[in-house]
Amino acid sequence: MNCEKCNAEMVAFVDGVSCGIKCPNCGYNIVTSCLRIKDIPAETCTIMIGASEKPEIAALRTIADICHCNYVEAQKKLKSGFELKNLTVYKAQLILQKLDKAGIIYTAVPVFSDL
């Protein structure tokens, strides 16, 4: 396939869970998800959420979304801290991205270094 912008030959690539084709000339690319289930470790993970005395609304919204609860329950969880256990690596990584975005303090076991 040729690049839409400069007509150079596109090159296929795989980078983590992303894959697609990229133009080596101008950098134009088409990217999609490329989940290869066999490459995702089968081990389970635990995420420990740190306690927060006065959680911000973004944190409440995020915890309510992750735990499928209302804001009052999310606030109780955040005030005492809690754990999410027996998560697959893939699910844990999705949750960690949400926690990072909301600025929520956590510890994950095992430690993920490539998010």
C-alpha positions in Angstrom: 0.0 0.0 0.0 1.2 3.5 -0.8 1.1 6.6 1.4 -1.8 8.9 0.8 0.4 12.0 1.4 3.6 11.3 -0.4 2.9 8.0 -2.4 5.9 6.2 -0.7 5.6 2.5 0.2 4.0 2.0 3.7 5.8 -0.3 6.2 4.0 -2.6 8.7 4.8 -2.3 12.4 3.8 -3.7 15.8 4.6 -1.7 19.0 3.1 -3.2 22.2 -0.6 -3.4 21.7 -0.6 -1.0 18.7 0.0 -2.1 15.1 -0.5 -0.6 11.7 1.3 0.8 8.7 3.6 3.8 8.6 5.2 5.8 5.9 9.0 5.9 6.4 9.2 9.0 4.2 6.7 11.5 5.8 5.6 9.6 9.0 1.9 9.3 8.0 0.4 6.3 9.7 -2.7 4.2 10.2 -2.8 2.6 13.6 -5.1 0.1 15.4 -5.1 -2.1 18.4 -3.3 -5.4 18.1 -4.1 -7.5 21.2 -2.4 -10.8 21.1 -3.9 -12.7 24.0 -1.1 -15.2 24.1 1.4 -12.3 24.9 -0.6 -11.1 28.0 0.6 -12.8 31.2 -1.9 -15.0 32.9 -0.9 -14.0 36.4 -3.3 -11.9 38.5 -2.7 -8.5 39.9 -3.7 -6.5 42.9 -4.0 -2.7 43.0 -4.0 -1.0 46.4 -5.7 2.4 46.4 -4.3 4.9 48.9 -6.6 6.7 51.4 -7.6 10.3 50.7 -9.2 12.5 53.3 -10.8 14.9 50.8 -11.0 13.3 47.4 -11.6 15.5 44.4 -14.7 15.0 42.2 -12.5 13.4 39.4 -11.3 10.8 41.9 -14.8 10.1 43.1 -16.0 9.8 39.5 -13.1 7.4 38.6 -13.6 5.2 41.6 -17.4 5.1 41.1 -16.7 4.0 37.5 -14.1 1.3 38.4 -16.1 -0.1 41.3 -19.6 0.3 39.8 -20.8 2.2 42.8 -22.3 5.6 43.6 -20.3 8.7 44.7 -21.1 8.2 48.4 -19.7 4.6 48.3 -16.7 5.8 46.3 -16.0 8.5 48.9 -16.1 5.9 51.7 -13.7 3.6 49.8 -11.3 6.5 49.1 -11.4 7.7 52.7 -10.2 4.3 54.0 -8.3 3.0 51.1 -9.0 -0.3 49.5 -7.7 -3.1 47.2 -8.8 -4.5 43.9 -7.7 -8.1 43.8 -7.4 -10.9 41.2 -7.3 -8.6 38.2 -5.9 -9.8 34.9 -2.9 -7.9 33.7 -4.9 -6.3 30.9 -7.7 -5.2 33.2 -5.2 -3.9 35.7 -3.5 -1.8 33.1 -6.8 -0.3 32.0 -7.6 0.6 35.6 -4.1 2.0 36.3 -4.5 4.4 33.3 -7.8 5.7 34.8 -6.2 6.1 38.2 -3.2 8.0 36.7 -5.5 10.3 34.8 -7.5 11.1 37.9 -4.3 11.6 40.0 -5.2 8.8 42.4 -2.4 7.3 44.5 -2.0 3.6 44.2 0.4 0.6 44.4 0.2 -2.2 42.0 1.6 -5.7 42.4 3.2 -6.8 40.2 4.7 -3.4 39.3 4.0 -2.3 35.7 6.8 -0.3 34.1 5.6 -0.1 30.6 2.2 1.7 30.7 
